[in-house]
Amino acid sequence: MDKNPEDQKIKPGVEDDDQSKKTKAAMQEASTIGWGRRLKTHIGQKTGFVEQTKLEPRFERNIEKLISYHNIIYKMVDAIELQVQIDPKILAQRRVSAPNGENEWDKLGGWLHYLAISQFTEKQAKILDSYSRMCGKIGQKENQVQRRTRSHLIKRMRLYTGDDTEELNKCVDALQPLLTALDDTRRVMKSAKVSKDLTARGQAYQSMILAFNHKAGEIQGWIDEVTTVVTLHQNELIRFAREVAVYNDAVYNNLNETMLRLGYLPHKKIVKDPKIAAE
């Protein structure tokens, strides 16, 4: 998953105005839930001679699964939009509908009309004009399904790969700096010699715990809602499939109607009887 890191170096015992607001919000949230349950770490794990705080393994695995699901939906959105817009240049412009007059069906219809008025006459010209009008109708249907794909059919999927992914990246990127700051403030607290220093450093350590719990809680919220989100995305995929089926029926019906109006009838395959052929 493409990350937008927003790492912020946190100095032990020093908080700027922005960090103070975040810590206050984290303390309010933790006070209602209890930071013993919210803390997603094993404290006391050691690497060499330096005590380090690690993410709880199950929590870390859940983060990896959540990121993996975001990546799957990101690829799925691209694949879905390619079903209704075959021109990758238009999708590269963050559009799904072609500009006016640039739709492939409209282009084909325009060329057929041009041939009808400049290269052919009478019956042939009428045939070309009939196909030109058919292309115009199909182009309108295609524009409708393209617009509805983004605005209605896969709206939640697109939001999930947009704003939600950006916020998730920020929260995940903030965890490791917070863990490092958590270890730093704990070491500083343990090195206090007098009770006054111990109180101040203990408060800084507690604030860092609450700030970490706040970020971990946001990520846990996304993890908890995955089951609901998956169901919503499945329903959107079903609606999209139905809409595309309706569009394909419209294309077939327009083609078939035009051919019938022009007098073309479907021909059955003629299979000769081998006995008759032998005679």
PAZAPA-4460 file (N, C-alpha, C; in steps of 0.05 Angstrom, whole numbers, plus 32768, in hexadecimal, padded with zeros to 4 digits):
% residues 279
    n_x    n_y    n_z   ca_x   ca_y   ca_z    c_x    c_y    c_z   seq   type   mol
   8011   7FE8   8000   8000   8000   8000   8012   8018   8000     1      M     A
   800C   802C   7FEF   801B   8044   7FEE   8017   8053   8008     2      D     A
   802E   805B   8015   802B   8068   802F   8032   8085   802C     3      K     A
   8025   8095   803D   802B   80B2   803F   8035   80B7   805B     4      N     A
   804E   80B0   8061   8058   80B2   807C   8056   80CE   8087     5      P     A
   804E   80D1   809F   804D   80EB   80AC   8059   80E8   80C7     6      E     A
   8072   80DE   80C7   8080   80D8   80E0   8086   80F2   80EE     7      D     A
   8082   80F2   8108   8087   810A   8118   8099   8102   8130     8      Q     A
   80B0   810E   8133   80C2   8108   8148   80B7   8113   8162     9      K     A
   80B4   8102   8176   80A8   810A   818F   80BE   810A   81A4    10      I     A
   80C4   8121   81B1   80D8   8123   81C5   80CC   811D   81E0    11      K     A
   80D9   810D   81F1   80CE   8106   820B   80C9   811F   821C    12      P     A
   80B2   8121   8228   80AC   8136   823A   80A6   8151   822D    13      G     A
   80A8   8153   8212   80A3   816C   8205   808C   8168   81F2    14      V     A
   8077   8179   81F4   8060   8177   81E2   805A   8192   81D7    15      E     A
   8057   8193   81BC   804E   81AC   81B0   8030   81AE   81B2    16      D     A
   8025   81C4   81A8   8008   81C8   81AA   7FF8   81B2   819D    17      D     A
   8001   81A9   8185   7FF2   8195   8177   7FF2   817B   8186    18      D     A
   800A   8173   8191   800C   815A   81A0   7FFB   815B   81BA    19      Q     A
   7FF9   8173   81C6   7FE9   8176   81DE   7FCC   8170   81D8    20      S     A
   7FC2   817A   81C1   7FA6   8175   81BA   7FA2   8157   81B5    21      K     A
   7FB4   814B   81A7   7FB2   812E   81A2   7FB2   811E   81BC    22      K     A
   7FC4   8125   81CE   7FC6   8117   81E7   7FAD   811A   81F8    23      T     A
   7FA1   8132   81F8   7F89   8137   8207   7F72   8127   81FC    24      K     A
   7F70   8126   81E1   7F5B   8116   81D4   7F5F   80F8   81DB    25      A     A
   7F78   80EF   81DA   7F7E   80D3   81E0   7F77   80CC   81FD    26      A     A
   7F7D   80DF   8210   7F77   80DA   822C   7F58   80D8   8230    27      M     A
   7F49   80E9   8223   7F2C   80E8   8226   7F21   80CE   821B    28      Q     A
   7F2C   80C5   8205   7F22   80AC   81F9   7F2A   8094   820B    29      E     A
   7F43   8095   8214   7F4D   807E   8225   7F3E   807D   8240    30      A     A
   7F36   8094   824A   7F28   8094   8264   7F0D   8087   8263    31      S     A
   7F01   8086   824B   7EE7   8079   8248   7EE9   805C   8243    32      T     A
   7F00   8053   8239   7F03   8037   8231   7F16   8028   8244    33      I     A
   7F2A   8036   824E   7F3E   8029   825F   7F56   8022   8250    34      G     A
   7F6D   802F   8257   7F84   802A   8246   7F92   8010   824C    35      W     A
   7F8A   8001   8260   7F95   7FE7   8264   7F8C   7FD4   824E    36      G     A
   7F73   7FD8   8245   7F68   7FC7   822F   7F70   7FD2   8214    37      R     A
   7F75   7FEC   8212   7F7C   7FF8   81F8   7F99   7FF4   81F1    38      R     A
   7FAB   7FEF   8204   7FC7   7FEE   81FE   7FCE   7FD5   81EF    39      L     A
   7FD7   7FD8   81D6   7FDB   7FC1   81C5   7FF9   7FB9   81C4    40      K     A
   8006   7FB8   81DB   8023   7FB3   81DB   802A   7F9F   81F0    41      T     A
   8042   7F94   81ED   804F   7F84   8202   8066   7F96   820D    42      H     A
   8063   7F9F   8225   8078   7FB0   8231   808C   7F9E   8240    43      I     A
   80A5   7FA3   823C   80BA   7F93   824A   80C9   7F81   8237    44      G     A
   80C2   7F7F   821D   80D2   7F70   820B   80ED   7F7E   8207    45      Q     A
   8102   7F6E   8205   811C   7F7B   8203   812A   7F71   81EA    46      K     A
   8139   7F84   81DE   814A   7F7E   81C7   8166   7F87   81CF    47      T     A
   8178   7F74   81D4   8192   7F7C   81DE   8190   7F86   81FA    48      G     A
   819B   7F9E   81FF   819A   7FAA   8219   8185   7FC1   821A    49      F     A
   8177   7FC5   8204   8163   7FDB   8203   8147   7FD0   8204    50      V     A
   8138   7FD9   8218   811C   7FD1   821B   810B   7FDE   8205    51      E     A
   80FC   7FCE   81F6   80EC   7FD9   81E0   80D0   7FCF   81E2    52      Q     A
   80BD   7FE0   81DB   80A1   7FD9   81DB   8099   7FCF   81BF    53      T     A
   808D   7FB8   81BE   8085   7FAC   81A4   8067   7FAC   81A2    54      K     A
   805D   7FAD   8189   8041   7FA9   8184   8039   7F8C   818B    55      L     A
   8021   7F89   8196   8017   7F6E   819C   8015   7F5F   8181    56      E     A
   8020   7F46   817F   8021   7F39   8165   8006   7F36   8157    57      P     A
   7FF1   7F30   8165   7FD7   7F2D   8158   7FCE   7F48   814C    58      R     A
   7FD2   7F5E   815B   7FCB   7F78   8152   7FDB   7F7F   8139    59      F     A
   7FF5   7F78   8138   8006   7F7E   8121   7FFC   7F6E   8109    60      E     A
   7FF5   7F55   810D   7FEA   7F44   80F7   7FD0   7F50   80EC    61      R     A
   7FBF   7F5A   80FE   7FA6   7F66   80F5   7FAB   7F7F   80E5    62      N     A
   7FBF   7F8E   80EC   7FC6   7FA6   80DC   7FCF   7F9E   80C0    63      I     A
   7FDF   7F89   80BE   7FE8   7F7F   80A4   7FD1   7F76   8093    64      E     A
   7FBE   7F68   80A0   7FA6   7F5F   8091   7F95   7F76   8088    65      K     A
   7F93   7F8B   8099   7F83   7FA2   8091   7F90   7FB1   807A    66      L     A
   7FAA   7FB4   807A   7FB8   7FC1   8064   7FB5   7FB0   804B    67      I     A
   7FB7   7F96   804D   7FB4   7F84   8036   7F98   7F87   802A    68      S     A
   7F84   7F89   803B   7F68   7F8D   8030   7F66   7FA7   8022    69      Y     A
   7F72   7FBD   802C   7F71   7FD6   801F   7F7E   7FD4   8003    70      H     A
   7F94   7FC5   8001   7FA2   7FC1   7FE7   7F90   7FB2   7FD4    71      N     A
   7F82   7F9E   7FDE   7F70   7F8E   7FCD   7F5A   7FA0   7FC2    72      I     A
   7F4D   7FB0   7FD3   7F37   7FC1   7FCA   7F42   7FD6   7FB6    73      I     A
   7F5A   7FE0   7FBB   7F67   7FF3   7FA8   7F69   7FE7   7F8C    74      Y     A
   7F73   7FCF   7F8A   7F75   7FC1   7F70   7F5A   7FBB   7F65    75      K     A
   7F47   7FB4   7F76   7F2C   7FAD   7F6C   7F1E   7FC6   7F60    76      M     A
   7F22   7FDD   7F6D   7F16   7FF6   7F62   7F21   7FFB   7F46    77      V     A
   7F3B   7FF8   7F43   7F48   7FFD   7F29   7F3C   7FE9   7F14    78      D     A
   7F3A   7FD0   7F1C   7F2F   7FBB   7F09   7F12   7FC1   7F02    79      A     A
   7F02   7FCA   7F15   7EE6   7FD0   7F10   7EE4   7FE7   7EFC    80      I     A
   7EF3   7FFC   7F01   7EF1   8013   7EEF   7EFB   800D   7ED3    81      E     A
   7F0D   7FFA   7ED0   7F16   7FF2   7EB6   7F00   7FE2   7EA7    82      L     A
   7EEC   7FD8   7EB5   7ED6   7FCA   7EA8   7EC3   7FDD   7E9A    83      Q     A
   7EC2   7FF6   7EA4   7EB0   800A   7E98   7EBE   8020   7E89    84      V     A
   7ED9   8021   7E8B   7EE8   8034   7E7C   7F02   8026   7E73    85      Q     A
   7F02   8020   7E59   7F19   8010   7E4E   7F31   8021   7E48    86      I     A
   7F2E   803C   7E48   7F44   804D   7E41   7F54   8054   7E5A    87      D     A
   7F6C   8049   7E5E   7F7B   804F   7E76   7F84   806C   7E78    88      P     A
   7F85   807B   7E61   7F8D   8097   7E62   7F78   80A8   7E71    89      K     A
   7F5F   80A1   7E6E   7F4A   80AF   7E7C   7F4B   80A9   7E9A    90      I     A
   7F4F   8090   7EA1   7F52   8089   7EBD   7F6A   8096   7ECA    91      L     A
   7F7F   8099   7EBA   7F97   80A7   7EC5   7F92   80C4   7ECC    92      A     A
   7F7D   80CF   7EC0   7F75   80EB   7EC6   7F62   80EC   7EDD    93      Q     A
   7F5F   80D5   7EEC   7F4D   80D3   7F02   7F2F   80D7   7EFA    94      R     A
   7F2A   80CF   7EE1   7F0F   80D0   7ED7   7F06   80B4   7ECF    95      R     A
   7EEC   80B0   7ECE   7EE2   8096   7EC5   7ED1   809A   7EAC    96      V     A
   7EC6   80B2   7EA8   7EB7   80B8   7E90   7EC8   80C9   7E7D    97      S     A
   7EC6   80C3   7E64   7ED5   80D3   7E50   7EC8   80EE   7E4C    98      A     A
   7ED8   8102   7E45   7ECD   811D   7E3F   7EB9   811C   7E29    99      P     A
   7EA8   8130   7E26   7E94   8131   7E11   7EA1   812D   7DF6   100      N     A
   7E95   811A   7DE7   7E9F   8114   7DCC   7EB7   8102   7DCB   101      G     A
   7EC2   80FA   7DE2   7ED9   80E8   7DE3   7ED3   80CB   7DE9   102      E     A
   7EB9   80C6   7DEF   7EB1   80AA   7DF3   7EB5   809A   7DD9   103      N     A
   7EBF   8081   7DDC   7EC5   8071   7DC5   7EAD   806C   7DB3   104      E     A
   7E96   8067   7DC0   7E7D   8063   7DB1   7E75   807C   7DA2   105      W     A
   7E78   8093   7DAF   7E72   80AD   7DA2   7E84   80B2   7D8A   106      D     A
   7E9E   80AB   7D8D   7EB1   80AE   7D77   7EA9   809C   7D5F   107      K     A
   7EA2   8083   7D65   7E9A   8071   7D50   7E80   807B   7D42   108      L     A
   7E6D   8084   7D53   7E54   808E   7D47   7E59   80A7   7D36   109      G     A
   7E6C   80B8   7D3E   7E72   80D0   7D2E   7E7F   80C8   7D13   110      G     A
   7E91   80B5   7D13   7E9D   80AC   7CFA   7E88   809F   7CE8   111      W     A
   7E77   8090   7CF3   7E62   8083   7CE2   7E50   8098   7CD5   112      L     A
   7E49   80AD   7CE5   7E39   80C3   7CDA   7E48   80D2   7CC4   113      H     A
   7E62   80D6   7CC9   7E72   80E4   7CB5   7E72   80D4   7C9B   114      Y     A
   7E76   80BA   7C9D   7E76   80A9   7C85   7E5B   80AA   7C77   115      L     A
   7E46   80AB   7C87   7E2A   80AB   7C7B   7E25   80C4   7C6B   116      A     A
   7E30   80DB   7C73   7E2A   80F4   7C65   7E3F   80FB   7C50   117      I     A
   7E56   80EE   7C51   7E6B   80F6   7C3F   7E74   80E0   7C2B   118      S     A
   7E70   80C7   7C33   7E7B   80B2   7C22   7E66   809F   7C16   119      Q     A
   7E4E   809F   7C21   7E39   808D   7C17   7E1F   809C   7C12   120      F     A
   7E0D   8090   7C04   7DF3   809C   7BFE   7DDD   8088   7C02   121      T     A
   7DC5   8093   7C05   7DAC   8083   7C06   7DAE   806C   7C1A   122      E     A
   7DAA   8053   7C11   7DA7   803D   7C24   7DBF   803A   7C36   123      K     A
   7DD7   803A   7C2A   7DEF   8037   7C3B   7DF2   804D   7C50   124      Q     A
   7DEB   8065   7C48   7DED   807C   7C5A   7DD9   8078   7C72   125      A     A
   7DC1   806F   7C6C   7DAD   806A   7C81   7DB7   8054   7C94   126      K     A
   7DC3   8040   7C89   7DCE   802A   7C9A   7DE3   8035   7CAD   127      I     A
   7DF5   8045   7CA3   7E0A   8050   7CB3   7DFF   8063   7CC8   128      L     A
   7DEA   8073   7CC1   7DDE   8085   7CD4   7DD0   8075   7CEB   129      D     A
   7DC4   805F   7CE3   7DB7   804E   7CF8   7DCB   8044   7D0C   130      S     A
   7DE2   803B   7D02   7DF7   8032   7D15   7E03   8049   7D24   131      Y     A
   7E04   8061   7D18   7E0E   8078   7D26   7DFC   807F   7D3E   132      S     A
   7DE2   807E   7D3A   7DCF   8084   7D50   7DD1   806F   7D66   133      R     A
   7DD5   8056   7D5D   7DD9   8040   7D70   7DF1   8045   7D82   134      M     A
   7E07   804D   7D76   7E1F   8053   7D85   7E1B   806A   7D99   135      C     A
   7E0B   807E   7D91   7E04   8093   7DA4   7DF5   8089   7DBC   136      G     A
   7DE2   8077   7DB8   7DD2   806D   7DCE   7DE4   805C   7DE1   137      K     A
   7DF5   804C   7DD5   7E07   803C   7DE6   7E1B   804D   7DF5   138      I     A
   7E24   8063   7DE8   7E36   8075   7DF6   7E29   8082   7E0E   139      G     A
   7E0F   8089   7E0C   7E00   8095   7E22   7DFE   8081   7E39   140      Q     A
   7DF8   8068   7E33   7DF6   8053   7E47   7E11   804F   7E55   141      K     A
   7E26   804F   7E45   7E41   804B   7E51   7E48   8062   7E64   142      E     A
   7E42   807B   7E5C   7E47   8092   7E6D   7E38   808F   7E88   143      N     A
   7E1F   8086   7E86   7E0F   8082   7E9E   7E1B   806E   7EB2   144      Q     A
   7E24   8057   7EA7   7E2F   8043   7EB9   7E4A   804C   7EC3   145      V     A
   7E59   805B   7EB4   7E73   8066   7EBE   7E6F   8079   7ED5   146      Q     A
   7E5C   808B   7ED2   7E57   809E   7EE8   7E4C   8090   7F01   147      R     A
   7E3A   807D   7EFD   7E2E   806F   7F14   7E42   805D   7F22   148      R     A
   7E55   8053   7F13   7E6A   8042   7F1F   7E78   8051   7F36   149      T     A
   7E7F   806A   7F31   7E8D   8079   7F46   7E7B   8085   7F5A   150      R     A
   7E64   8090   7F51   7E53   809F   7F63   7E42   808D   7F75   151      S     A
   7E3B   8074   7F6C   7E29   8063   7F7B   7E34   8047   7F7F   152      H     A
   7E3D   803A   7F69   7E41   801D   7F6A   7E59   8015   7F7B   153      L     A
   7E6F   8023   7F79   7E87   801D   7F8A   7E90   8035   7F9A   154      I     A
   7E7D   8044   7FA3   7E83   805D   7FB2   7E93   8057   7FCB   155      K     A
   7E8A   8043   7FDA   7E97   803C   7FF4   7EB3   8031   7FEF   156      R     A
   7EB6   8021   7FDA   7ED1   8017   7FD4   7EE4   802D   7FCE   157      M     A
   7EDC   8041   7FBE   7EEE   8057   7FB7   7EF5   8068   7FD0   158      R     A
   7EE1   806C   7FE2   7EE7   807B   7FFA   7EFB   806B   800C   159      L     A
   7EF8   8051   800C   7F09   8040   801C   7F26   8041   8013   160      Y     A
   7F2A   8044   7FF8   7F45   8045   7FEE   7F4F   8062   7FEC   161      T     A
   7F3F   8075   7FF4   7F47   8091   7FF3   7F4D   809C   800F   162      G     A
   7F39   80A9   801B   7F3D   80B6   8035   7F44   80A2   804B   163      D     A
   7F36   808B   804B   7F3A   8077   8060   7F57   806C   805F   164      D     A
   7F61   8066   8047   7F7C   805C   8044   7F91   8071   804D   165      T     A
   7F8C   808A   8046   7F9E   809F   804F   7FA0   80A1   806D   166      E     A
   7F88   80A0   807A   7F88   80A2   8097   7F95   808A   80A4   167      E     A
   7F90   8072   8098   7F9C   805A   80A3   7FBB   805B   80A1   168      L     A
   7FC5   8065   808A   7FE2   8068   8086   7FEE   807A   809C   169      N     A
   7FE0   8090   80A1   7FEB   80A3   80B5   7FEC   8096   80D1   170      K     A
   7FD7   8087   80D8   7FD6   807B   80F2   7FEB   8065   80F5   171      C     A
   7FEE   8054   80E0   8002   803F   80E1   801E   804B   80E2   172      V     A
   8023   8060   80D2   803E   806C   80D2   8044   8079   80ED   173      D     A
   8030   8081   80FC   8034   808F   8115   803A   807C   812C   174      A     A
   8034   8062   8129   8037   804F   813F   8054   804B   8147   175      L     A
   8066   8047   8134   8082   8041   813B   8090   8059   8149   176      Q     A
   808C   8072   813F   8098   8089   814E   808C   808B   816A   177      P     A
   8073   8084   816D   8067   8086   8188   8073   8070   819A   178      L     A
   8077   8058   818F   8084   8043   819F   80A0   804B   81A8   179      L     A
   80AF   8057   8195   80CA   8060   819C   80C9   8075   81B2   180      T     A
   80B6   8088   81AF   80B4   809D   81C4   80AA   8091   81DE   181      A     A
   809A   807C   81DD   8091   806F   81F5   80A8   8063   8204   182      L     A
   80BB   8056   81F6   80D2   804B   8203   80E4   8060   820E   183      D     A
   80E7   8076   81FF   80F8   808C   8209   80EE   8098   8223   184      D     A
   80D4   809E   8223   80C9   80AA   823B   80C9   8097   8253   185      T     A
   80C7   807D   824E   80C9   8069   8264   80E5   8069   826F   186      R     A
   80F9   8069   825E   8115   8069   8267   811B   8082   8277   187      R     A
   8111   8099   826D   8115   80B2   827B   8108   80B1   8297   188      V     A
   80F0   80A6   8298   80E1   80A4   82B1   80F0   8092   82C5   189      M     A
   80FB   807C   82BB   810A   806A   82CD   8124   8076   82D8   190      K     A
   812E   808A   82C9   8147   8096   82D2   8144   80AD   82E5   191      S     A
   812A   80B3   82EC   8125   80C9   82FF   8130   80C3   831A   192      A     A
   813C   80D8   8326   8149   80D5   8341   8138   80DF   8358   193      K     A
   8127   80F3   8352   8116   80FF   8368   80F9   80FC   8360   194      V     A
   80E7   80FD   8373   80CB   80F9   836E   80BF   810E   835B   195      S     A
   80C9   8127   835C   80BF   813C   834B   80C4   8135   832E   196      K     A
   80DC   812C   8328   80E3   8124   830C   80D3   810B   8305   197      D     A
   80CF   80F9   8317   80C0   80E0   8312   80A3   80E6   830A   198      L     A
   8097   80FA   8318   807B   8101   8312   8079   810D   82F6   199      T     A
   808A   8120   82F0   8089   812D   82D6   808F   8119   82BF   200      A     A
   80A3   8109   82C3   80AA   80F5   82AE   8095   80DF   82AC   201      R     A
   8088   80D9   82C2   8073   80C5   82C2   805A   80CF   82B3   202      G     A
   8055   80E9   82B6   803F   80F5   82A6   8045   80F5   8289   203      Q     A
   805E   80FB   8282   8065   80FB   8265   8062   80DE   825A   204      A     A
   806A   80CB   826A   8068   80AF   8261   804B   80A7   825D   205      Y     A
   803A   80AF   8271   801D   80A9   826F   8011   80B6   8256   206      Q     A
   8019   80CF   8251   800E   80DD   8239   8016   80CF   8220   207      S     A
   802E   80C4   821F   8037   80B5   8207   8027   809B   8204   208      M     A
   8022   808E   821A   8011   8076   8219   7FF6   807C   820E   209      I     A
   7FEA   8092   8218   7FCF   8099   820F   7FCF   80A1   81F1   210      L     A
   7FE4   80AF   81E9   7FE6   80B7   81CD   7FE8   809E   81BB   211      A     A
   7FF8   808A   81C4   7FFB   8072   81B5   7FE0   8063   81B4   212      F     A
   7FD3   8061   81CB   7FB9   8053   81CC   7FA4   8060   81BA   213      N     A
   7FA6   807A   81B8   7F93   8089   81A6   7F97   8080   8189   214      H     A
   7FB0   807F   8180   7FB5   8076   8164   7FAF   8059   8160   215      K     A
   7FB7   8048   8174   7FB1   802C   8172   7F93   8027   8172   216      A     A
   7F84   8037   8181   7F67   8034   8182   7F5A   803A   8167   217      G     A
   7F65   804F   8159   7F5A   8055   813F   7F5E   803E   812B   218      E     A
   7F76   8032   812C   7F7B   801B   811B   7F69   8003   8122   219      I     A
   7F66   7FFF   813C   7F55   7FE9   8146   7F38   7FED   813C   220      Q     A
   7F30   8006   813B   7F15   800B   8131   7F11   8003   8114   221      G     A
   7F26   8008   8103   7F24   7FFF   80E8   7F25   7FE0   80E6   222      W     A
   7F35   7FD4   80F7   7F36   7FB6   80F8   7F1A   7FAB   8100   223      I     A
   7F0E   7FB6   8114   7EF4   7FAC   811E   7EDE   7FAE   8109   224      D     A
   7EDF   7FC2   80F7   7ECA   7FC7   80E4   7ECE   7FB9   80C9   225      E     A
   7EE4   7FA9   80C7   7EEA   7F9C   80AD   7ED4   7F8A   80A4   226      V     A
   7EC8   7F7A   80B7   7EB3   7F68   80AF   7E9C   7F76   80A3   227      T     A
   7E94   7F8D   80AE   7E7E   7F9D   80A3   7E86   7FA9   8088   228      T     A
   7E9E   7FB3   8087   7EA8   7FBF   806E   7EA9   7FAB   8057   229      V     A
   7EB2   7F93   805C   7EB3   7F7E   8048   7E97   7F79   803C   230      V     A
   7E83   7F77   804E   7E68   7F72   8045   7E5E   7F89   8033   231      T     A
   7E64   7FA2   803B   7E5C   7FB9   802A   7E69   7FB8   800F   232      L     A
   7E83   7FB1   800E   7E91   7FB0   7FF5   7E87   7F99   7FE3   233      H     A
   7E80   7F83   7FEF   7E74   7F6D   7FE0   7E5A   7F75   7FD3   234      Q     A
   7E49   7F83   7FE2   7E2F   7F8D   7FD7   7E34   7FA0   7FC0   235      N     A
   7E48   7FB1   7FC3   7E4E   7FC4   7FAD   7E57   7FB5   7F94   236      E     A
   7E67   7FA0   7F98   7E71   7F91   7F81   7E59   7F83   7F73   237      L     A
   7E46   7F79   7F82   7E2E   7F6C   7F76   7E1E   7F81   7F67   238      I     A
   7E1A   7F99   7F72   7E0B   7FAE   7F64   7E19   7FB6   7F4A   239      R     A
   7E33   7FB7   7F4B   7E42   7FBE   7F33   7E3F   7FA9   7F1E   240      F     A
   7E40   7F90   7F25   7E3D   7F7A   7F12   7E22   7F7B   7F05   241      A     A
   7E0D   7F81   7F15   7DF2   7F83   7F0A   7DF0   7F9A   7EF6   242      R     A
   7DFC   7FB0   7EFE   7DFB   7FC8   7EED   7E09   7FC3   7ED2   243      E     A
   7E20   7FB6   7ED3   7E2E   7FB0   7EBA   7E1E   7F9C   7EA9   244      V     A
   7E10   7F89   7EB6   7DFF   7F77   7EA7   7DE9   7F85   7E99   245      A     A
   7DDD   7F99   7EA6   7DC8   7FA9   7E99   7DD3   7FB9   7E82   246      V     A
   7DEC   7FC4   7E85   7DF8   7FD3   7E6F   7DFE   7FC0   7E57   247      Y     A
   7E08   7FA8   7E5D   7E0E   7F96   7E47   7DF4   7F8E   7E38   248      N     A
   7DDE   7F8A   7E47   7DC5   7F85   7E3A   7DBC   7F9C   7E28   249      D     A
   7DC1   7FB5   7E32   7DB9   7FCC   7E22   7DCA   7FCD   7E08   250      A     A
   7DE3   7FC7   7E0A   7DF4   7FC7   7DF1   7DEA   7FB2   7DDE   251      V     A
   7DE5   7F9A   7DE8   7DDB   7F85   7DD6   7DC0   7F8C   7DCA   252      Y     A
   7DAE   7F97   7DDA   7D93   7F9E   7DCF   7D95   7FB4   7DBA   253      N     A
   7DA6   7FC8   7DBE   7DAA   7FDD   7DAA   7DB5   7FD2   7D90   254      N     A
   7DC9   7FC1   7D92   7DD4   7FB5   7D7A   7DBF   7FA4   7D6C   255      L     A
   7DB1   7F93   7D7B   7D9E   7F81   7D6F   7D86   7F91   7D62   256      N     A
   7D7D   7FA6   7D70   7D67   7FB6   7D66   7D6E   7FC4   7D4C   257      E     A
   7D87   7FCE   7D4B   7D90   7FDC   7D32   7D92   7FC8   7D1B   258      T     A
   7D9C   7FB1   7D20   7D9E   7F9D   7D0B   7D83   7F94   7D01   259      M     A
   7D70   7F91   7D13   7D55   7F88   7D0B   7D47   7F9E   7CFB   260      L     A
   7D4B   7FB7   7D03   7D3F   7FCE   7CF4   7D4A   7FD0   7CD8   261      R     A
   7D64   7FC8   7CD5   7D70   7FC9   7CBB   7D6A   7FB1   7CAA   262      L     A
   7D5C   7F9E   7CB6   7D53   7F86   7CA7   7D66   7F6F   7CA9   263      G     A
   7D7A   7F71   7CBB   7D8C   7F5A   7CBF   7D81   7F47   7CD3   264      Y     A
   7D7F   7F2E   7CCB   7D74   7F19   7CDD   7D8A   7F06   7CE4   265      L     A
   7D8A   7EFC   7CFD   7D9F   7EE9   7D04   7D9C   7ECF   7CF4   266      P     A
   7DB2   7EC5   7CEA   7DB2   7EAD   7CD9   7DB8   7E95   7CEA   267      H     A
   7DA9   7E80   7CE5   7DAF   7E67   7CF2   7DC4   7E58   7CE3   268      K     A
   7DD5   7E4A   7CF2   7DEA   7E3B   7CE5   7DDE   7E24   7CD6   269      K     A
   7DE5   7E21   7CBC   7DDA   7E0B   7CAC   7DEC   7DF3   7CAE   270      I     A
   7DE1   7DDD   7CB8   7DF0   7DC4   7CBB   7DE4   7DB0   7CA7   271      V     A
   7DF5   7DA7   7C95   7DEB   7D94   7C81   7DEA   7D78   7C8C   272      K     A
   7DD4   7D6A   7C84   7DD1   7D4E   7C8C   7DE5   7D3E   7C7C   273      D     A
   7DF6   7D2F   7C89   7E0A   7D1F   7C7A   7DFE   7D0B   7C67   274      P     A
   7DE6   7D01   7C6D   7DD8   7CED   7C5C   7DD0   7CFB   7C42   275      K     A
   7DC4   7D14   7C45   7DBC   7D22   7C2D   7DD4   7D2A   7C1C   276      I     A
   7DE9   7D32   7C2A   7E02   7D3A   7C1B   7E0D   7D22   7C0C   277      A     A
   7E0A   7D0A   7C17   7E15   7CF2   7C09   7E05   7CEC   7BF0   278      A     A
   7DEB   7CF1   7BF1   7DDA   7CEC   7BDA   7DE0   7CFF   7BC3   279      E     A
***
